């Protein structure tokens, strides 16, 4: 994972340090160069602009049916409208992510208990599944990945 952090206050700087301690390559941006420099000394990659943080045009194919190709969405950022619009869009995006995480948790819980048939009282599910391997194959690409 290569997370990018914008605005390097106390909390976000500590988050970057924790991510780097967990072997993630972090990119950081802040209006104050000193904050970037402090984290670069700890191993972060400094970004001089927001464009340096966004994955860019080549990170994913364009969305079909889009009419406006002149905007910044393909660069990974977007001005969504008047005050509050961007926050609203971000909030809905996070909710979608939380829903996906909940769906993964439910699915993995079902698979985790698929060996229930090996117990005397239940004869329906008798599978011994390797959950870490299943999670890895899902992470590498599946129908779920195509939709998400």
N, C-alpha and C positions, 0 to 999 in steps of 0.2 A: 504494500500500500504506500502511496506517495501523497499524503495529505498536504494541503496548503492552508496556512493560517494567515488571516488578515487582522491587523491591529494586535500588537504584541504587548498587551497589558500583563499584569501579574498572573491572572488565571490562564490566559492563552499561552503565555511563555512557559508556564509550568506544564501545560498540556503538551506543548511541543517537546519539551525535555523528556516527559514520560513516554511519548511516542518514539522518540529517538532511542531511548533506553530499551525499548521493545523492538529495536532494529528496523524501524520505519524511517524512510528518507523523507524529511519534511522540508517544504518550501515555505518561506516566510516573507511577508510584506508589511511594511509600516511606513507612515509618513516620516517618522524620525529614524534617520539612518543608524543612530547609535543602538537602537533596539534590534535592528537587523544584525548589526555587527556582533552584538553580544551573543546572539543565537548562532551566528555563523562560526564563532569561536568554539561552540559546543558541537558543531557538526551539521547545522542546518544549511540549506541552500538559500541564499538571499535572492529575492525577486525585486527588481527595481520598479516594476509596474504590475498592475492587476493582470495585464495580458500575459505576463510571464508565469502567472499562477494557473491560468485557465489551460485546459488540455489542448485547445486549438482545433482547427478545422479538420485535421486528419485523424482525430481521435475516434470519430464515429461517422458513418455515412449520413448525409443530410436526411432530414425527415421528409418523406414524400408528402405532397400536397401543400407545402409551405409556399406562401405567395411572396413574402418579404425576405429576399436574400441579401438585402443591403444592411441588415442590423448586426448586432454583436452576438446574437445567440449562438452562432456557429463557433465563436471564440470562447464560449463557455460562460458568458455573463450577459445580463440583460437589465435595462431600465424598464420596469414593468408598468409604470404609470405614476399617478400622483402619490402623495404621502400615504404610506400604509399599504400600497399595492404590492410592493416587493415583499414585505413581511407576510402578507396574506398568501402570496404564491409560495414562499418558502415554507410556511406553516402547512399548507396542503401537501407540498412535496414531502415534508417530514412525516406527515400522517400516512402517506402512501408507503413510505419506507417502514414505518412502524407496523403497518398492516402486513407487509411482506415478511417482516421478522416474526410476527405472530403466526403467520401461516407456516413458515419454516419450523417454528417451535412446535406447532401442533402436529405437523407432518412427521418430524423427527420423534416426537413422543409416541405417535402411533407405531412407527418402525421400532422404537426402543422396546415397546411392549409386544412386539410381534411374536415373541417366544412364549407368550402366555399359554399356548396350547400344550407346552411341555409340562405344565403343572397339572395335577390330577383333576381339578375342577373345570378346566376349560380345554376343549378339544378343537377349537376353531383355527387358532393361529399357532403354527409350529415352525416359525422361521428363525434361524440364527443369523442375524444381519450384522455386517461390519459397518457401524454408523460413521466412523471417521472416513472410511473409503467412499461411502455413499455421499457424504457431505462434500468430499473432494471432487467427485465426478459431477455433482451438481454445480460446484463452484467453477469447474472448467467448461461448462456449457451444457445446457439442457433446454427443454421446452420452457422451464421456468426462467432461465436466463434470457431467452428470446423475448419474453413478455416483459420482464422487469427492466 
